[in-house]
Amino acid sequence: MADASAPASSANLGPGFDVLALALELRCRVRAVPAQEWAIEHVGEERPQGSADAVLVAAQRAVGIDLPLRLTVDNQIPIGKGLGSSAAAATAGAVAAWRAHGEEPEDRQVFDLVAAMEDHPDNAAASVYGGLVLCAHDGSVLRLPLHPGLIPLVAVPDSTLATNEARAALPDRLERATVVRSLSRLAALVAGLMSGDGGLLAAAAGDEMHETPRNSLRPEAGEAVAAARAAGAAHASWSGSGPAVVALVDPANVVRVARALESAIAGGRVLELKVAATGYE
């Protein structure tokens, strides 16, 4: 018998499309036991819809179809909200499977498997390595120091948005001026996340690469981002492909921003989460 868990994550954080993500302390936990045939049971609050099951697929890819396991999944990460639930499920499923057969995997081994399943690296990097991560162009993952005065608030609406639908809304090409503005925002965001400087974080606002094209899909997400900023959030953005929204907030503004987010999403819930300092455990 072996256990593993992996954290939720908020990817992109505005202009960091497919390259930045922040691990959040809300976990998918998996127990794996060698068995005569493959079986999986979901006992947590959040359960996958349809036939696809990232925990099972990742476990089978990790150890092979010929080494069956009985898997028990306790997932607390909202599904279809932009909080990296599939990456966390794949990470926990793969690690539990390897451990059940006596192997402790390397971080890079886990990351490569999960990133291949996800088809983009940001959520996978956060779930595997934890903290604030940067996915470099050469495939490496770098940990960045997040300023300790930034507290994550996540507004989770009742609605969902599938990643493939969100990606289909993105344009194939961007104008040069849009790219330049996006690079400026990204530079300001990284510097602001590390320093906590409010001016830098303000300069990171207003993503045009993915948030603007997706606003028509879930207008409430854009409205929640604007409400969080107006209430004093240092930074606010879509969480991954949405429709959840993440706000990074100074401790003095937590209550005010949380109330603004609650009003903006008109349903769902607002969570105050810790940054997951570690990835899978």
C-alpha positions in Angstrom: 0.0 0.0 0.0 1.2 3.5 -0.8 -0.1 7.0 -0.5 0.6 10.2 -2.5 -0.9 13.7 -2.7 -0.4 16.7 -5.0 -1.5 20.3 -4.8 -3.9 22.4 -6.8 -2.4 25.2 -8.9 -3.2 28.5 -10.5 -1.5 28.8 -13.8 -0.8 31.8 -16.1 -1.4 34.4 -13.3 -2.3 36.9 -16.1 0.4 37.4 -18.7 2.4 34.2 -17.8 0.5 32.1 -20.3 1.7 28.5 -20.1 4.9 29.5 -18.3 4.0 30.5 -14.7 2.0 28.8 -12.1 1.5 28.9 -8.3 0.9 25.7 -6.2 -2.0 26.1 -3.7 -2.5 24.0 -0.6 -5.6 22.1 -1.7 -4.8 18.5 -2.5 -5.8 15.4 -4.4 -4.8 12.3 -2.4 -4.4 8.8 -3.8 -3.9 5.4 -2.1 -2.6 2.6 -4.3 -2.7 -1.2 -3.4 -1.5 -4.0 -5.7 -4.5 -5.9 -6.9 -5.6 -8.7 -9.4 -7.1 -6.1 -11.7 -7.3 -2.4 -12.1 -10.0 -0.6 -10.0 -10.6 2.9 -8.9 -12.9 4.5 -6.3 -13.5 8.2 -5.7 -14.4 9.1 -2.1 -13.7 12.8 -2.0 -15.8 15.9 -2.5 -14.7 16.3 -6.2 -15.2 13.4 -8.6 -14.5 13.3 -12.4 -17.3 13.4 -14.9 -17.3 11.1 -17.9 -15.0 8.3 -18.8 -11.6 10.1 -18.5 -9.9 9.6 -15.2 -6.5 11.3 -14.8 -5.6 9.3 -11.7 -6.1 5.9 -13.4 -4.5 6.9 -16.7 -1.4 8.3 -15.0 -1.0 5.2 -12.7 -1.2 2.9 -15.7 1.3 5.0 -17.7 3.7 5.0 -14.6 3.9 1.3 -14.0 2.3 -0.3 -17.0 -1.0 -1.9 -17.6 0.3 -5.3 -16.5 0.8 -4.2 -12.9 -2.8 -3.6 -11.7 -3.6 -1.5 -8.7 -6.7 -0.7 -6.6 -6.8 3.1 -6.4 -8.7 5.2 -3.8 -9.0 8.9 -4.6 -9.8 11.7 -2.1 -9.8 14.9 -4.2 -10.6 18.3 -2.7 -9.7 20.3 -5.8 -12.7 21.7 -7.7 -12.8 20.1 -11.2 -13.2 22.2 -14.4 -12.6 25.5 -12.6 -9.0 26.3 -13.7 -7.3 25.0 -10.5 -5.1 22.3 -12.0 -7.2 19.4 -10.8 -6.2 17.1 -13.7 -2.5 17.8 -13.2 -2.8 17.2 -9.4 -4.7 14.0 -10.1 -2.2 12.7 -12.6 0.7 13.6 -10.3 -0.8 11.9 -7.2 -1.9 8.9 -9.3 1.5 8.3 -10.9 3.5 8.8 -7.7 1.2 6.5 -5.7 1.5 3.8 -8.4 5.2 3.9 -8.4 5.4 3.8 -4.7 3.0 0.8 -4.5 5.5 -1.1 -6.6 8.5 -0.1 -4.5 9.8 2.8 -6.6 10.3 6.4 -5.4 10.3 8.4 -8.7 12.5 11.4 -9.5 10.8 14.8 -9.8 11.7 15.1 -13.5 10.3 11.6 -14.1 6.9 12.7 -12.6 6.9 16.0 -14.4 7.6 14.6 -17.8 4.7 12.1 -17.5 2.2 14.7 -16.2 3.2 17.4 -18.7 2.8 15.0 -21.5 -0.7 14.2 -20.3 -1.6 17.8 -19.8 0.0 19.0 -23.1 1.2 22.1 -21.4 3.7 22.3 -18.5 2.6 25.0 -16.0 0.1 23.1 -13.8 2.3 20.0 -14.0 5.3 22.0 -12.8 3.4 23.4 -9.8 1.9 20.1 -8.8 5.3 18.3 -9.0 7.6 21.0 -7.6 5.3 23.3 -5.5 5.7 27.0 -4.9 5.9 29.6 -7.7 7.3 28.0 -10.8 8.6 29.2 -14.2 8.6 26.8 -17.1 11.6 27.7 -19.2 11.7 27.3 -23.0 14.2 24.5 -22.8 11.8 22.3 -20.8 13.4 23.0 -17.4 11.4 24.2 -14.3 12.7 27.0 -12.1 11.4 27.8 -8.6 10.9 31.5 -8.0 10.6 33.2 -4.6 7.2 34.5 -4.0 7.0 37.5 -1.7 5.6 36.3 1.7 3.2 39.2 2.0 1.0 38.0 -0.9 -1.9 35.9 0.3 -3.8 33.9 -2.4 -7.6 34.2 -2.5 -9.4 32.1 -5.0 -13.0 32.8 -6.2 -14.6 29.5 -7.4 -17.9 30.1 -9.2 -20.5 27.4 -9.7 -19.9 27.3 -13.5 -17.1 25.3 -15.2 -15.1 25.8 -18.3 -13.3 22.9 -20.1 -9.7 23.6 -21.0 -10.2 22.6 -24.6 -13.1 25.1 -25.0 -11.0 27.8 -23.4 -8.0 27.1 -25.7 -10.3 27.1 -28.7 -11.1 30.7 -28.0 -7.5 31.9 -28.4 -6.4 33.6 -31.6 -3.8 31.9 -33.8 -1.8 35.1 -34.2 -1.2 38.2 -32.2 -0.2 41.7 -33.4 3.3 42.8 -32.6 2.1 45.6 -30.3 0.0 43.1 -28.3 3.1 40.9 -27.9 5.2 43.8 -26.7 2.6 44.9 -24.2 2.3 41.3 -23.0 6.1 41.0 -22.5 6.1 44.2 -20.5 3.3 42.8 -18.3 5.1 39.5 -17.8 8.3 41.3 -16.8 6.4 43.4 -14.3 4.5 40.4 -12.9 7.6 38.3 -12.2 9.4 41.2 -10.6 6.3 42.1 -8.6 5.6 38.6 -7.4 9.2 38.3 -6.1 9.4 41.8 -4.6 5.7 42.4 -3.6 6.0 45.9 -5.2 2.5 47.2 -5.8 3.5 49.4 -8.7 5.1 46.5 -10.6 2.0 44.3 -10.0 -0.3 47.1 -11.2 1.8 47.2 -14.4 1.1 43.5 -14.9 -2.7 44.0 -15.2 -4.8 43.6 -18.3 -3.7 40.4 -20.1 -4.6 40.4 -23.8 -3.2 37.0 -24.8 -5.8 34.7 -23.2 -8.0 36.6 -20.7 -9.4 39.1 -23.2 -10.3 36.4 -25.8 -11.9 34.3 -23.0 -14.0 37.1 -21.4 -16.9 36.4 -23.8 -17.0 32.7 -22.6 -17.3 33.6 -18.9 -17.8 37.4 -18.4 -18.2 36.9 -14.6 -14.5 36.0 -14.5 -13.4 39.3 -15.9 -15.8 41.1 -13.6 -14.4 39.3 -10.6 -10.8 40.2 -11.6 -11.9 43.9 -11.9 -13.7 43.8 -8.5 -10.7 42.3 -6.8 -8.4 45.0 -8.1 -10.8 47.7 -7.2 -11.0 46.3 -3.6 -7.3 46.5 -3.2 -5.8 43.3 -4.5 -2.2 43.6 -5.4 -2.8 41.4 -8.4 -5.8 39.5 -9.8 -6.2 37.2 -12.8 -8.0 34.3 -14.3 -6.8 31.1 -12.6 -5.6 28.9 -15.4 -8.3 28.7 -18.1 -10.9 29.7 -15.6 -13.6 30.4 -14.6 -12.0 30.6 -11.2 -10.2 33.8 -10.3 -7.1 34.2 -8.2 -6.2 37.4 -6.3 -2.9 38.0 -4.4 -3.6 40.2 -1.5 -1.9 42.1 1.3 -3.0 40.8 4.7 -4.7 44.1 5.5 -7.0 43.8 2.4 -8.0 40.1 2.7 -11.5 40.7 4.1 -12.3 43.5 1.7 -11.2 41.7 -1.4 -12.9 38.4 -0.3 -16.2 40.3 0.0 -15.7 41.9 -3.4 -15.1 38.5 -5.0 -18.1 37.0 -3.3 -20.3 39.7 -4.7 -18.8 39.5 -8.2 -19.2 35.7 -8.6 -22.8 35.7 -7.2 -22.5 32.1 -6.0 -19.8 29.6 -5.5 -17.2 30.3 -2.8 -14.1 32.2 -2.0 -11.1 30.3 -0.5 -8.2 31.8 1.4 -5.4 29.3 0.6 -1.8 28.9 1.5 0.9 28.5 -1.1 1.9 24.8 -1.3 5.6 25.0 -0.5 6.1 21.4 -1.7 4.6 19.6 -4.7 3.8 15.9 -4.4 4.1 14.3 -1.0 
